[in-house]
Amino acid sequence: MSAALASATAGPQTGSSDRQYEIAKNSAKLTVTVKLDRDVYFPGEDAQITVRVVNPTPETLEVHAPFDVRTGGLNLMERNGRRRPELPPSEWVFSWAHPVGMYSHQIVVEGEKAPEPPTIWLSPNQPMERMFWASDTGCGQNIPFAGVCTLPGEEGKYRVTYWNAVAQFRIAHPTLERYAGVVLLKPYEHQESDPHMKPTGKVIRIPRRVWAAVLGYQGQHILVINRWNAGAPEIGDASGMFNGTVSRQFGVHRRLATSPEPIKSLQIEADSAENITIVYVLQSGASVLLKLDANRNPIAGR
């Protein structure tokens, strides 16, 4: 899901270095915030991200266009550790070698001038906002300025950054208390190719699995479901934790329910339209029924 609260007028796309200096000064006056839907995530959990840009001044300003990869990107950062030996271990560094939006203005052809970054005019107190799930970004393919599509699997502190704004979060490993899966009727299908990338005529079919799991964390029992169908026939490892390895087996996931009471059984079914039914039983014996549509969203009134 994405949304823009206000449209803005595009500014002229040519100008002198003095004009670019003024635009940079104006852009520095903006109030920019990045918010996440929680402070602690589990490995591979989906995150809802909200980026907001506001002109807090009494003037209409020409500024760098927000939410455009040519003016900067939304990226993930982590503590350096041993990634870059020339920097202290506590230094924050980008998680990927090529952060989105960081190299948008490099001159590719020798002697060719890089284009000026696009601008817009923002009225006083005018907000612009984008809200989306990390899994919807396509790692910059669907939402070009957003380079965060999955969260890390390793425990630790991380940051999501955009322009001068930062949202910090932590990855924690819960226990994998129980899980259940169902195979959808229609498998993944793709054409097999030989080592020379020529089609062999054979169709490869891979089962599409929907997984639900109960994760234990700080006395709470959290029911989660994967958002993308997983091919792994089993999940879990010897540690009993829902760590980075297990999250890759399970797939990107979101939370469905949280219970202070342990969940002693879990069942999941799918119909021919890929609607999902989940039944779980609490330690007290109470049974809970959840109905989800094919996109794993709760069906209202069910």
N, C-alpha and C positions, 0 to 999 in steps of 0.2 A: 504494500500500500504506500502511496506517496501522495503528498498534498502540498500545494503552494498557497499560502494565505493571501498573497497579494502579487499582482503583476507589477512590472516596473518598465519604464520607458528606456529603450536602448539608447546609449549615448553614441556620438560619432566615433568611428573606429580608426581615425587617423589623427596625428598630432605630433607636436614637438616633444622634446625631452622635458621641457618645463611643464607641459600639460601632463605628462606621465608622472612627474613629481607631485603635482597637485592631486592627481587621482590617487596616488599611493598615500598621500597625507589624508585625503578624505576617507579612504578605505580603512585607515588605522583608527578612525573615529567611530567606526561601527561597533556595536555590541554583538559579539558572536558567541553562541553557546552550543554545546553538544551535550545531549542527555541520552542516557540509556534507561531501559525499563527496569533494571535491577543493578545492584552493586556486586553480587556474587553469581557467577554462572558455573554450570557444569561443562565438561569437555564437549565440544561440538554443539552446544546449545544455541538456538537461534536468539538473536538480540534485536529488539526494536530500537531504532536509532532516530533521534529527532535533532535536526540541525536548524538553528534559527539565527537569522541575521536581521538586525534592527538599526535604523538610523536614529540615534537618540538626540540628535542636535535639532535646533530650530530652523535649520537651513535645508534646502534641497541640494543633495550632493551627487556629483558624478563619481561613481566608485567602480571597482572591479566587479564584474558580474558574478554573483554567487552561483554555486551549483553548476559551474562550468569547468570542465577538466583543464581548460586553458588558463584558469586563474588559481588552480590548486585543487588538491584532492583530499578525500577523507581516508585516513590511513591508520594502520595499527602500529603501535610501538611497544617495546618490551625492554626490560633491564638488559644491559649489555652482556653481563656474564663474561663469556670468553669469545663472543662473536667477533669483536674487534679489539685485538690485543693492544692497540695504541690508545684505547680509551679506558677509563676506570670501569670496573665491573658494575658500579651503580648507575652509570650513565644511561639515559634513555636513548634507544636507537630504533630505527624503523625495522619492522619484522621482515620486510622484504627488500631485496637489493634495489629494486626499481619502484619506489612508491608512486602511486597514481598522482599525476599532476605535477610531479617534481621536475620533470624534464620536458614539459610541454613547449618550451620556448627555445630549445636548442636549435642552432643553425645546422641544418642537415646538409645543405649544398654550400660549398665554399663560396664566400662572397655574397651570398644571398641573405638579405636582412630578415630576421624573424618577424612575423606579424605581431602587431600590438595586441595585448590581451583585450578581450571585449569588455565593454563598460555598460552600465545602466545608470539612470537617475533615480535616486531614492528620496521620497518626500520625508518631511519631519515625522518621526515616530512610525514610519512605515515598516512593517515586518515582512520578511520573506521566510517561509518555513518549508522544510521537506521532512517527511516522516516515512520510514520504510523499515522492512525487516532485512537483516543482513543477507538472508538467503535469497532475497529477491533481486539483489544487485547484480548477480552474474559475474562477480569479481570485476566490475567495471564495464561489462558488456551491456547490461540492461540499464544501469544507472551509471553513466560514464565517469562521473566525478567520485564515485564511491568504490574504494578498493578493498573494503572489508566485506567478505562474503561468508566466512566461517570463523568461529572463535578457536583459539588454540586448545591443544589437548594437555599441555603441561601445566601443573600447578604454578601459581605465581601471580604477580601484579602486572597489569597491562594498561595501555591507554589507547583510546580512539581520539584522533586529532583532526581538526579542520581549521585552517588558517591559524589564528592564535588561540583557539579554544581547545580544551582538553576534557575528556570524561574518563575517569579512571575506574577500573573494575578488577576483580580477582577471579581466577579460575580455581575451583576446589574439586577434589575427587570424592564423590559420595560412594557409599557401598551399593552394589547391585544386589538388591534384596530378592527380586524375582522378575521374570519376564515371560512374555507370551507372544507368539507370532502367528501370522496367517499368510498364506500364499494366494495372491490374486489370480483370477482365472486367466488373464491375458499376460503372457510373459514379455520381457524385452526381446526384440528380434533385431538382428543385424546380419549383413552379408559377410561371410568369411572371406578373407583375402589371403593370398599366398605370400611368401617372403618378399616378392617383387610388387606387392600391393595390387595384384590383379585378382578380381573376384573369382572364387572357386565355384560359385553356384550353390554353395551350401549355406543354409540359414542357421545361425546360432541362436538358440533360445535360452534365455536366462530367467529363472523364476524371479518374480517381483514380490518381495516380502514386506509386510507391514509389521513393525515391532512396537510393542508397548512394554514399559518396564516400570518397576517401583524402585526408586532410589532413596536411600536413607541418608539424611544429613541433619546433624544437630537436633536429633530427637523428632524430626519431621519425616514423613513418608510421602514422597512426591511421585505422582503418576505422570509419565512422559510418553510421547508418541513420536515416531520419526516422521519427518515431513516429506522426505524423498524415499522412494522404495529402495530397500537394501537387497543386495544379492547374497550377503553372507548367510549360510545355512544355520549357523549358531553364533551366539555372542557370549562374551565373558572370557576371563582368564583366571589363572591360579590365584591371583591376588584377592579376588572377590570384590575389587573396586571397579567403579565405572571410570576408567582412566582414558587416556588418549587413544590407546589401541582399541579398546572396547567401543569407544564412541565412533570410531571409523567403521567398525562392523555394523553398528546400530544406525548410523546416519544422523544428519542434522535433525534436531528434535526441539519440541516445545512442551511446556508443562500444561497438563490438563487439570490436575487437582492436587491438593495438599491435605494430608490428614495427620493429626497428632497421634492417631491410633494406628498401630501396625495393620498392614494389609496382608491377610493370610492366604488369599487366592486371587488369581487373575486369569480372565479368559478374553479372547478377542476373536471376532468373526467378521467376514466381509461378504456382501451380497454381489450379484452380478453387475450392479452399477457401481461397485467399489465403495459403497457406503459402509461404514465401520460401526460395529457394536462392541462395546467393552463392558464387561461385568466384573466388578471386584467386590470381595467380601472382607469386611473389617474383622478385627479380632473379637469384637463383641457379637459377631454374627450378622450385623446389618449388611445388606447387599445394596450396591450402588450400580445403576445402569446409565451408561453414556452412549449417545448416538452422535456419530460424526458423518459429515458428508464426504465425498470423494477427495476433497482437498484437506481433510482432517480438521475441519472447523465444526464446532458443536452445532447441532441442529436445534434451532430455537423451539422451546416448548417440549423437548423430548428428553 
